[in-house]
Amino acid sequence: MLIDVHTHFIPPEVLEWLRANREPMQAVWETRRADQEPFLTVGGQWPFELKTAFYRSEEYLRRQTAAGVTYTLVSPVPQLFAYEAQGRWPMNWRGYIIRRWPVG
């Protein structure tokens, strides 16, 4: 059994919400190079390449399975901690993961 205790995943619903709230969240998608995915910056901090494995569950699970991972402890990427947005998030992340990928 292999447990990944540090991995990141962004539910697609969160990205949709972020796009709809890009101004108050200061969310910016930026193309830097043609051979890379867009970079996402939230709140003017820590731009990161928004690779499909971060938000497409099938790709994420395929990569986890290929790596031999049995269980995964998921956390949002630090850019999306967005403590100032508490109460405005569209969903409960933990509830999402449990509903989509039940254990057992």
Salt bridges, closest charged atoms under 4 A:
GLU30 OE1 - ARG32 NE 3.39
ASP35 OD2 - ARG33 NH2 2.72
GLU59 OE2 - ARG62 NH2 2.86
GLU59 OE2 - ARG63 NE 2.59
